[in-house]
Amino acid sequence: MKKIITVIVLLVTLFQSSTATAQDLLKSTDLSTLKVDYLSDSDISKIKAQLQSNNVTIDQARPMALAKGMPASEFAKLKERLAMPTSKKEVVKPYDKDGNESNDQEQEYGRAQEKIINNKVKDSINSLIYGSQLFDNPTLNFEPNLKLATPVNYILGPGDELQISVYGVQEFNASTPVTIEGKISIQYVGEIVVSGMTIESATQKIKAAISRVYSTVPSGQSQVSVSLSRIRTIKVTIIGGKQPGNYSISSLATVYNALFLAGGPGKNGSYRNIELIRNNKVYRTVDIYDFLVKGDQSSNIGLKDNDVIRIPAYTQRVTVEGEVKRPGIFEIKKGESFSDLLLFASGFNDFAYTAAVNVLQKTGKEFRVLDIKDSDFNTYQPLSGDVFKVTKILNRFENRIKIDGAVFRPNTYSFYEGMRVSDLIAKADGLKEDAYSNRARIIRLKSDLTTEIVNVDLAKALQGDLESDLTLRREDKVTVYSVLDFVEKFKITIDGEVKDPDVYDYHEGLTLNDLLIQAGGLTGSASKRVEVARMIVSEEIDDANPNKVQLFNLEIDAAHNEQLKNFALQPFDVVNVRKMAFYEKPEMVTISGAVNYAGKYVLATKKDRVYDVVQRAGGLTSLANVAGVKIKRPIKVKEIEEIESVDLNLGVLKKEKLPVAVRDSISNRVKDSIQNSSFKKMNEVVKYATIPVDWKSIVKNPNNNTNVILFPGDEIEVAAFNEGVKVTGNVLLTSEIPYEKGRGFGYYLSSVGGVDAKGWKKKAYIIYPNGKAAVAHSFLFFKSYPKVTPGSQIIVPEKPVTKKMTTGEVVSIGSVIASLALLIVTAFK
């Protein structure tokens, strides 16, 4: 009950405020006509303060307000207004449409401004017009910076909002807008007219009015602060822009800001004679080129309400093409010269021909061409429609001369009239030691641009003989030969038992000892025998001598990389250092599986066999499968290539029986099928050959043929006993079936569901534990399958894919058969 009485008292106090504004709006207890939109921020601040002082929330006051006749929609507005910030202390950061916290600068600093959004449209048609890029760039704008202090000359008007604070002994804080009548209302102070006053003058006037109410202000015990918390929006009109119309912009906005919003001048708009009209008079003429060329913003002045920006049509435009830094379309004022236009285009680039500029002009009837020399750049005044074409400099040199070859500084040098060969050589720091002084060459460019060769006696030219010391011309290319150019580069070859066998350069005086050291010395397997082969050189052919080379057999001390007699070599000799007759490093084999001591074993003799190594490994264990001993022998890459290159001999394809095209077609298809499934698999997967071993027979007779001689790298595998039989390949279920004595091939295939659609049952085969394979055999209508043993593996291959013969091939075969039949009939007549 106490809380209800408190709410009633609060509402009576709230709606019968002693302030003039509150009394005017809410002098009656009937709230049915209340419009929240008409309440000022000051009224909202008072209501909020009273709710806080009585410790009542707006939701608790809702029943009483509705009982007084206040519409629910108006109460919702009131609740929303109370939730909004009304002073600097209550600034709440806004949230964007996605619910993310906004970083607007005006909210951060407590100064608000209506957000102006303008979608920029890239103007591709007028992109060449100089200055258009200033207004097409979405990241560039001229919005006023609300972080800056309020200008002291800022003129207040309706829509602005002032933040007034009294701090010190007495305190007061309120945000009050400038009303339509140009007044602000301060509690206990009253209304003050501030419209049309600068912020500085208004501050002094407000302080004086507050001093009359707050006694501590005149004494200095309290201070008064006045700041601009919200900036009003003004209306300006833009004519002649890409997006002409009326715009609502900040009262701090400038001319460039408004032009940016309008997208800049239109298609035919001027960039240099933009008029700012204020009070029906041209207040300022704006030339955007001042900003673009000089960075001068003196004409970028602030706008006022109802200003008009008029963009007239351009008077003169010209085009600059070619070798300038900024080609494009430029607007020219009366009295400006080509030098001014060149300044707008940022000048010539590095490859421009600057002696003259070509101009394409338009007369009343036709075109005409004019050349402007560099001396006339400051006086020539462009005409509207002129097209200036700046060309490239010529790809030629006016004073170039070149020297290369056996000089210390071969390069390109500057030419001058009267230059001679000796002068150019002196510029190149003289001849090198290997220079060929009997002759030098000049490649000269003739007047018709063809070339000729002029020879120079270089020795006489350098001795001062003027006839030999020829006068040079522009673009001459002088070549000084080197004696090394005429010397054949001799080589020498060394091979055999040296560390770096290779072909080396031959030098005069090279000996066998020198070459051996250059080749890194001898290897440990080198013998004392060295053979040197030397080519036979003769002016005449000696038919009686069958030898192609001359051989020298030498002996060296292999331990010291030296020969007994130092042998001098000659160009193109071939040196071979022989290997020792017997020099083999220990080589090993590997044994793994069910043996007592698995691992690697060195081949002790040249004829070590399987039985020998197994015995050295401690023999087979009790778990070994005596039928599962095999040898895996690595296959060399060369052997795989030889197998793949074998030409399959298909006996059914006889050259005399079928045409070549038909025979080759059938042969290729069969070869592709077999090679793709066999050779490719062997090349990619199988890198070794399997040799089955009959261990039982070897134990009985070590001379059994399966007791083979081992090679280095061989791997002996002894499988552990396994009672299962694996069935793989093209079967319905790949599995391992327990071995049953007496069961045959078909039993195990049936146990996995049989073969699938691609299975080739008649070509099924079995691989025994020792690596031996067996296939099914057929005789007449009887088919016998190999015996199945424990640990074996049954494999069902895939049927080969064969292509059907084409109609042409069938016709060709039919023709051959008909021809053969005709021959047979003819033979028996």
Secondary structure by P-SEA (a helix, b strand, c coil): caaaaaaaaaaaaaaacccaaaaaccccccccccccccccaaaaaaaaaaaaaaccccccaaaaaaaacccaaaaaaaaaaaacccccccccccccccccccccccccccccccbbbbbbbbcccccccccccccccccccccccccccccccccccccbbbbbbbcccbbbbbbbccccccccccccccccccccccaaaaaaaaaaaaaacccccccccbbbbbbbcbbbbbbbbbccccccccccccccccaaaaaaaacccccccccccccccccccccccccccccccccccccccccccbbbbbbccccbbbbbbcccccbbbbbbcccccaaaaaaaaccccccccccbbbbbbbcccbbbbbbbccccccccccccbbbbbbbbccccccbbbbbbcccccbbbbbbcccccaaaaaaaaccccccccccbbbbbccccccbbbbbbbaaaaaaacccccccccccbbbbbbbbccccccbbbbbbbcccccbbbbbbcccccaaaaaaaacccccccccbbbbbbbbbbccccccccccbbbbbbbccccccccccccccccbbbbbbbcccccccccbbbbbcccccccccccccccccaaaaaaaacccccccccccbbbbbbbcaaaaaaaaaccccccccccccccaaaaaaaaaaaaaaaaaacaaaaaccccbbbbbbaaaaaaacccccccccccccbbbbbbccccbbbbbccccccccccccccccaaaaaaaacccccccccccbbbbccccbbbbbbbcccbbbbccccccbbbbbbccbbbbcccaaaaaaaaaaaaaaaaaaaaaac
